[in-house]
Amino acid sequence: MRGPLSLDRVGGFFMGVTCAKGREMTQDWNTRTKLVHSGTRRSQYNEVSEAIFLTQGFVYETAEQAEARFIEAGPDEFIYARYGNPTVAMFEERIAALEGAEDAFATASGMAAVSSTLISMLRAGDHVVAARALFGSCLYVLEEILCRYGVEVSFVDGTDIDQWRAAIRDDTKVVFFETIANPTLEVIDIQAVSDLAHKVGAAVLVDNVFATPVFSKAIEQGADVVIYSATKHIDGQGRALGGVILGSREFIRKTIEPYMKHTGGAMSPFSAWVMVKGLETIDLRVRAQAHSALAIADAVQGHEKLLRGIYPGHKSHAQHDMVQKNLGSGGTVVALDIKDGKDAAFRFLNALEIVLISNNLGDAKSIATHPATTTHQRLSDEQKEQLGITPGLIRLSVGIEDTQDLIADILGALDAV
Ligand SMILES: *Cc1c(COP(=O)(O)O)cnc(C)c1O
């Protein structure tokens, strides 16, 4: 017997042992062990690396078996890839183990996760309170789509707890925010907002991309549902789109699964395999990225070409103490506000030699973005100003390159401004 990994136990998944039992076996593992082994399902070949079950359907031994599975499918009984697939299930179970959530549902992209969760939880007449500083597409769903179906949305400054208190009403059903806001890196206190929301029975829905599943303790701090764009740190190497919704088993199976099954935003098995392999190294990558991010924030503090450098993990950040307490790290993104606006920001971007100009984040490769002209171009000047998206603002997603090389590249580009 080789402990929790012995083949008869892992193989037991195929013998009808439930996923819940699988999780009981692994719950005392520490994070890095979970990231390498949780959720693994081996075929009859006992492969070491997780298999890609690139199939949309599954064969039934008998007509009776098909009938029984359509009445109620067991945790390792699959029907159709829109409903579930063994490789996708490996990803769901591994990310649930990392997050400390009871259950998870994988989606085709981060936005499929955000939109499906909101739509499956809300109906006409419901009220939502959301932080104003949001990823552009999240803002579109809240501002432009939900209202078409009679859902009312109020926006607040997410860092101001009094605004949450004033906006949350007895009929508020959902509160929604990004733990660390994109791109200005303000941090929301999950516990404080959750306490207010739970008083009126509202569910707390957190888009946790910037906080990452490595540093986040969102569920422990009161979030009911946590969403990730897996496209970011979970893949971490810029290969595939994906998303995931995490929450209680009841919520995932009764609210999310029926909606996902019938509306079609499923993750492909190939993407799930990319994400499963991404999870193996996410803790190593994200910690290295956060380490470099802090070193970069330190190196640019007070630089003559900057109005400010923003990093939630740096002692100069207004919310530094709360960030340390809630996350233990400032994450992997630094923002630089360059003096003299857009032209100076463009000169900075064009002078970078290692850091790429692109718009992904959480990647192994460092990436710089000019939000005002790309990701947040759609916003009015007034909205940009309200959110602190100045013409000189650069969002820097720190990769896993050598820290000193990155600092030299960034300081060199600042010189060229
Ligand atoms: C990228 C991102 C999304 C959307 O994810 P996709 O995988 O691109 O659909 C949602 N929220 C935040 C905070 C993001 O950074």
The ligand as a MOL file (V3000), in Angstrom:
LIG
                    3D

  0  0  0     0  0            999 V3000
M  V30 BEGIN CTAB
M  V30 COUNTS 15 15 0 0 0
M  V30 BEGIN ATOM
M  V30 1 C -9.3450 38.0640 -18.0060 0
M  V30 2 C -10.3620 38.3560 -16.9910 0
M  V30 3 C -11.6900 37.9270 -17.1590 0
M  V30 4 C -12.1670 37.2150 -18.4040 0
M  V30 5 O -11.5230 36.0070 -18.6390 0
M  V30 6 P -11.4200 35.3520 -20.1190 0
M  V30 7 O -10.8200 34.0180 -19.8360 0
M  V30 8 O -10.5830 36.2510 -20.9310 0
M  V30 9 O -12.8230 35.2470 -20.6280 0
M  V30 10 C -12.5960 38.2260 -16.1580 0
M  V30 11 N -12.2240 38.9110 -15.0610 0
M  V30 12 C -10.9560 39.3210 -14.8650 0
M  V30 13 C -10.6100 40.0510 -13.6230 0
M  V30 14 C -9.9790 39.0540 -15.8140 0
M  V30 15 O -8.7260 39.4720 -15.6260 0
M  V30 END ATOM
M  V30 BEGIN BOND
M  V30 1 1 1 2
M  V30 2 1 2 3
M  V30 3 2 2 14
M  V30 4 1 3 4
M  V30 5 2 3 10
M  V30 6 1 4 5
M  V30 7 1 5 6
M  V30 8 2 6 7
M  V30 9 1 6 8
M  V30 10 1 6 9
M  V30 11 1 10 11
M  V30 12 2 11 12
M  V30 13 1 12 13
M  V30 14 1 12 14
M  V30 15 1 14 15
M  V30 END BOND
M  V30 END CTAB
M  END
